[in-house]
Amino acid sequence: MVHLFAAEGGTYDPELGEFISDTHVHLAAIIHDYKPTLHLVYIPKKDQSGFEKPWAIVERDERFGEHIIRYLSTEEMQNPAAILAWLFEGDQDKQGTANVLQRIENQARAQQLLELKRQEETLEDMAEHMGFYITGGREKKHTSKFDKHTKVERG
């Protein structure tokens, strides 16, 4: 793995023939400045073995050892602000557990709203379906026709 924090102005490894953009180096520096136990790492293409997420945020903490917090795809690395927002929101050491609980409750509410919306659409579809059959359907079995002499014919 290539540790990006130590590099300035981009990282180029001539043996690999790969270049790490300045944006990624800046992201690595911000992550490390935010919390010195965190590091952005890159798995070189020769070592990826088909894994779709060659980037990772790794925490090296004396208390817990080294572990990967999150794998990141190349597409996710195109939006470093979203990665930082995710990191900041999930940091219980700095945000506290109250904010985490509030986010969990908000996520539960959001999930509930999505489920209610799905149920609402299902009910609307059912009502439309029933209306179709009540009006006679395609064959119009329950229709009334009036002729010139106001005579009612039923089909």
C-alpha positions in Angstrom: 0.0 0.0 0.0 1.1 3.5 -0.7 0.7 5.9 2.2 -0.1 9.3 0.8 0.4 11.6 3.8 4.1 11.9 3.4 4.0 13.1 -0.2 3.8 16.7 -1.4 2.6 17.7 -4.8 1.4 14.3 -5.9 2.9 10.8 -5.6 4.6 9.1 -8.5 6.1 5.7 -8.3 8.3 5.0 -11.3 8.3 1.3 -10.6 4.6 1.1 -10.8 4.2 3.8 -13.4 1.3 5.3 -11.5 0.6 8.8 -10.5 -1.6 9.8 -7.5 -3.3 13.2 -8.0 -2.7 16.3 -5.9 -6.4 16.1 -4.9 -5.9 12.7 -3.3 -2.7 13.8 -1.6 -4.5 16.9 -0.2 -7.4 14.6 1.0 -4.8 12.4 2.7 -3.3 15.4 4.4 -6.6 16.7 5.6 -7.6 13.3 7.0 -4.3 13.0 8.8 -4.5 16.6 10.1 -8.1 15.9 11.3 -7.1 12.8 13.2 -3.4 11.7 13.2 -4.3 8.1 13.6 -6.1 8.1 10.2 -4.3 7.5 6.9 -5.5 7.4 3.3 -3.8 4.5 1.5 -3.8 3.2 -2.0 -3.4 -0.3 -3.2 -1.3 -0.3 -6.4 -2.8 -1.7 -9.6 -0.4 -4.6 -9.6 -1.7 -5.7 -6.1 -5.4 -5.0 -6.6 -6.4 -8.4 -8.0 -9.7 -7.3 -9.4 -10.8 -5.5 -6.2 -13.0 -2.6 -7.2 -12.1 -0.3 -4.3 -8.3 0.4 -4.3 -8.4 3.2 -1.7 -8.9 2.8 2.0 -9.0 4.9 5.1 -6.9 3.1 7.8 -6.8 3.8 11.5 -3.6 3.0 13.3 -4.4 3.4 17.0 -2.3 2.0 19.9 -5.4 1.1 21.7 -7.0 -1.0 18.9 -4.3 -1.7 16.4 -4.6 -1.1 12.7 -7.9 -1.6 10.9 -9.6 -0.4 7.8 -12.4 2.1 8.4 -13.7 2.2 4.9 -12.8 1.1 1.4 -13.2 3.7 -1.4 -13.7 3.2 -5.1 -12.1 5.4 -7.7 -15.5 7.0 -8.3 -15.9 7.8 -4.7 -12.5 9.4 -4.7 -13.8 11.9 -7.3 -15.8 13.6 -4.5 -13.4 14.2 -1.6 -15.8 16.5 0.2 -18.3 13.6 0.6 -15.6 11.4 2.0 -14.7 14.1 4.5 -18.3 14.7 5.4 -18.8 10.9 6.0 -15.7 10.8 8.2 -16.6 13.9 10.2 -20.2 12.7 10.8 -19.1 9.3 12.0 -16.4 10.4 14.4 -17.8 9.5 17.8 -14.6 10.8 19.5 -15.3 14.4 18.4 -19.0 14.4 17.7 -20.2 12.5 20.7 -22.8 9.7 20.9 -25.8 12.2 21.0 -25.2 13.3 17.4 -24.8 9.7 16.4 -28.1 8.7 18.0 -29.8 11.7 16.4 -28.5 10.6 13.0 -29.7 7.0 13.6 -33.2 8.3 14.5 -33.2 10.6 11.4 -32.2 7.6 9.2 -35.0 5.6 10.8 -37.5 8.4 10.1 -36.3 8.6 6.5 -36.6 4.9 6.1 -40.1 5.1 7.5 -41.1 7.9 5.2 -39.8 6.0 2.2 -41.9 3.0 3.3 -45.0 5.1 3.7 -44.4 6.7 0.3 -44.2 3.2 -1.2 -47.4 2.2 0.5 -49.1 5.3 -0.7 -48.1 4.5 -4.3 -49.3 1.0 -3.9 -52.7 2.2 -2.6 -53.0 4.7 -5.4 -52.3 1.9 -7.9 -54.9 -0.3 -6.3 -57.5 2.5 -6.4 -56.8 3.1 -10.0 -57.0 -0.6 -10.7 -60.4 -0.8 -8.9 -61.7 2.2 -10.7 -60.8 0.5 -14.0 -62.9 -2.5 -13.1 -65.8 -0.5 -11.7 -66.1 1.5 -14.9 -66.4 -1.7 -16.8 -62.9 -2.5 -17.8 -61.8 -2.8 -21.4 -65.0 -4.6 -22.5 -67.2 -1.9 -21.0 -69.7 -4.5 -19.6 -71.2 -2.0 -17.3 -72.0 0.9 -19.7 -75.3 2.7 -20.5 -76.2 4.1 -23.9 -78.9 6.5 -24.8 -80.5 6.6 -28.2 -82.3 9.5 -29.8 -85.6 8.7 -28.2 -84.0 8.7 -24.6 -84.4 5.0 -24.5 -81.9 3.3 -22.3 -80.0 0.3 -23.4 -77.9 -1.7 -21.1 -75.0 -3.9 -22.3 
